[in-house]
């Protein structure tokens, strides 16, 4: 049916969705496309943050090596924003 490579599970889902009323097909199509777009945005953001993450990791290791950190208490309540 499709000329592209598709997993059996996705093909089964598309086949079942194609039997639904038009409005439901449109809703499922929109959900799938939004999920794909969201994944693309996440990948782009993650890729562009690698330099910042590397710098923060080096800073954390440096602070640890200099004795500027405290041990993590398993049951402590960490402050966060």
C-alpha positions in Angstrom: 0.0 0.0 0.0 2.8 2.4 0.9 6.0 2.7 -1.2 8.0 3.8 1.9 9.5 1.6 4.7 6.9 1.4 7.5 6.9 -0.9 10.6 4.2 -3.5 10.8 2.8 -1.8 14.0 2.5 1.6 12.3 1.0 0.1 9.2 -1.6 -1.7 11.4 -2.4 1.5 13.2 -2.8 3.4 9.9 -5.1 0.6 8.6 -7.3 0.8 11.7 -7.4 4.6 11.7 -8.4 4.6 8.0 -11.6 2.8 9.0 -12.6 5.6 11.4 -14.9 8.5 10.6 -13.2 11.4 8.8 -13.2 13.7 11.9 -11.4 11.0 13.9 -8.9 10.4 11.1 -8.1 14.1 11.0 -7.6 14.2 14.8 -5.3 11.2 14.7 -3.4 12.6 11.8 -2.9 16.0 13.6 -1.7 14.2 16.7 0.9 12.2 14.8 2.1 15.2 12.9 2.4 17.3 16.1 4.3 14.5 17.8 6.8 14.3 15.0 7.2 18.1 15.0 7.6 18.1 18.8 10.3 15.4 18.5 12.1 17.4 15.9 12.0 20.5 18.1 13.4 18.6 21.1 16.2 17.1 19.0 17.2 20.5 17.7 17.1 22.0 21.2 19.1 19.2 22.7 21.7 19.3 19.9 22.2 23.1 20.4 22.6 22.7 24.2 25.6 20.3 24.1 28.2 23.1 24.6 26.3 24.4 27.6 25.8 21.0 29.1 29.5 20.2 28.6 30.5 23.5 30.4 28.1 22.8 33.3 29.5 19.3 33.7 33.1 20.5 33.8 32.1 23.1 36.3 30.4 20.6 38.5 33.4 18.2 38.4 35.7 21.1 39.2 33.6 22.2 42.2 33.6 18.6 43.4 37.4 18.3 43.1 37.8 21.5 45.0 35.6 20.3 47.8 32.9 22.8 47.2 30.0 20.3 47.1 28.0 18.6 49.8 27.0 14.9 49.8 23.5 14.2 48.6 21.3 13.0 51.4 18.9 10.3 50.0 15.8 11.6 51.9 16.6 15.3 51.7 14.3 17.7 50.1 16.2 19.5 47.3 15.4 23.1 46.7 14.4 23.9 43.2 12.7 26.6 41.1 
